[in-house]
Amino acid sequence: MRRVFLLFGLILAAVPSLTAENAQLDCAHILAWLAGGASNHVLTAVVASRGVDFPLSVAVKNELTAAGARPELIDLLRKVQSTKKQIACPARLAEAAADSYQKRFDDAGEIVSALLEEDANNGALHFALGYIDQQQGLWDDAFDEYTNSKNAEPGFSEVHDRLALVFYQGDDGDNTIGEARTALSMDFDDPEAYRMLALGHYANGQYEAAMNAFRESLTRDPQNAESYYEMGLVAKDQGSAAEAVQYFRKSLELNPKRWQVHNSLGAVLGQRKLFDEAIAELKKAKALAPTEPSVRENLANIYFGKGDYDKAISEYRELFHTDPNWRHGHDSLARAYMAKDEYAPAIAEMKLAVEADPASAGQHRALGQLLLAADQQADAVRELRVAVELDPASAASHYSLGTGLLETNQLPAALIEFQEAVRLEPSAEHHYALAACLMNMGRDSEALSEMQTATRLDPEKQLYHAREEELMRLMRLGTKQQ
């Protein structure tokens, strides 16, 4: 059986495919690739390598131009055009390609799907439908279509770029890099392949390798706004905010209508406390994408950082009104209410934050601290116990729980929490809290030792000096009375 199978495979390999890599290209192939958003760089390289089997009539030129063909591709088609009799491009495919170029993806997808029913093994049509699915956010469907395209035409480098992008969307850096390298093995000067290689390294946290690949991409395509934007994301994650701002601004010079870039630039400017510039960028992002929740959340955060709590609250309210299922920002809205001493709405928002992320020790701790500030100690202790259970290594949670227990007169339990906070983080604040607990338990000498440690750790804190002197007076007075 094995010998028969191998022989059968050899026979199949000898049969030329209808889409053989060395075959001349027809108009339908180029239209389908254009419908799939294929770069003119790649199409120019493929046309130069394989040639075409159709003449470039005025009608064909107009159809290709309507589908996104650039002048350099048209010029090459004119040079390599066939001397065959004038033929018309498939009208329905030309319509789909024009629809795709004009971002009418529903109409384009309907036509391409119908064409695939008649020609199920057409790799170029699968490529087009994969792109249409991708543009509609249907990444699983896009993966299937790109895979079908690769299986039908593995020699078309751009399909490997697209599969790399799908893998990147799934946070699969290794497969992103693998597909990008396959594309580069076919076309060493493919800028998109270098960009995909960069994204794969970025997904793997290999920032320097990512930057090097982006530079290779920009050397070959210096006007690619996406590359500059993504370099900005890498720089931001590296902690180079100033460099990120430069890359984002360069991206916007090339394409000022990308809300994502305005959004990211605004967020980084806010981190640098350039609040007015940040707000200006985020307003541009909101104008371009008025229903995008992340823009409103970033804008609200900037207003909060600026101290404009009313505007921050307004943005958050509008965010949750327009997108009730948005899971982020309730904790930030709670802080905005807290800044205005509005405890009831702050607690309500913080409870929503805990519901959205019940496994977050930080959220339970924040709610507990908020309840402490609102003099709801019993509820605070309950939340803070959960915070400690979820993250027993958090000194802040032990300290806050100790505070709640101290305020509810559960002194032995409070002592344990303060001692643990000191063990985990021996700060002046934690030693001072332990001293206060020991004082309430009548263990003055131990309390004095902790107070002296707090004073030594933070000698500028006048409160510690005052309490230390007060405790020493009380101890001297107690000694005299004895």
Secondary structure by P-SEA (a helix, b strand, c coil): caaaaaaaaaaaaaccccccccccccaaaaaaaaaacccaaaaaaaaaaccccccccaaaaaaaaaacccaaaaaaaaaaccccccccccaaaaaaaaaaaacaaaaaaaaaaaaaaaccccaaaaaaaaaaaaaacaaaaaaaaaaaaaaaccccaaaaaaaaaaaaaaccaaaaaaaaaaaaaaccccaaaaaaaaaaaaaacaaaaaaaaaaaaaaaccccaaaaaaaaaaaaaacaaaaaaaaaaaaaaaccccaaaaaaaaaaaaaacaaaaaaaaaaaaaaaccccaaaaaaaaaaaaaacaaaaaaaaaaaaaaacccccccaaaaaaaaaaacccaaaaaaaaaaaaaccccaaaaaaaaaaaaaacaaaaaaaaaaaaaaaccccaaaaaaaaaaaaaacaaaaaaaaaaaaaaacccaaaaaaaaaaaaaacaaaaaaaaaaaaaaaccccaaaaaaaaaaaaaaaaaaaac
